[in-house]
């Protein structure tokens, strides 16, 4: 199972919006609505930000949103804040009761 | 509150085995699957597999099929992950993670603190 493809890095200024893409195949991202997104600050465990493509868990700011088109899922962070600077990972169900993560994207807030 | 408390850091020699534990509290252990995820230094997250604590049924990522075993002890509400025939590139932080409140079986909203496993001669 190959890792999902994410850009290595993205950046934006405070107040701007950024979008992180996550590209897979019809056997994972495109085949199921089980894409989740995680935020990870250095030295910390990942934190769930989006589940099932676009559902936001309780406590996650509504600045974070998710979507999917075909084999590509996206995480959009609007009104960037300094504390959003972190690594972001997508994850998808990949059939046969397995999952696969993306390679991760480093978000820099300029 | 819901907590996953993992065992401490380990240093192992190549070829050895390691077992990482994940002790749970604050919820019904047998009610939620437990997944294991690892992260090599400076690298991304890698899904390893999961165990159904109720039945003991496991599913492993194909990469780990022959050298990982996930088990559980329902009497202590603890999940275990054993990795055998360790190599230097197994050096990583190992996490247990569970989908609890997300309502989705494939969205992990509760994570352990991570266990650093170092493989070095």
Interface residues (C-beta under 8 A of the other chain):
Chain A: X1 X3 X34 X36 X38 X40 X45 X46 X47 X48 X51 X52 X55 X57 X58 X89 X91 X92 X93 X96 X97 X98 X99 X100 X101 X102 X103 X104
Chain B: X35 X37 X44 X45 X46 X47 X49 X50 X59 X61 X62 X63 X95 X97 X101 X102 X103 X104 X105 X106 X107 X108 X109 X111 X112 X113 X114
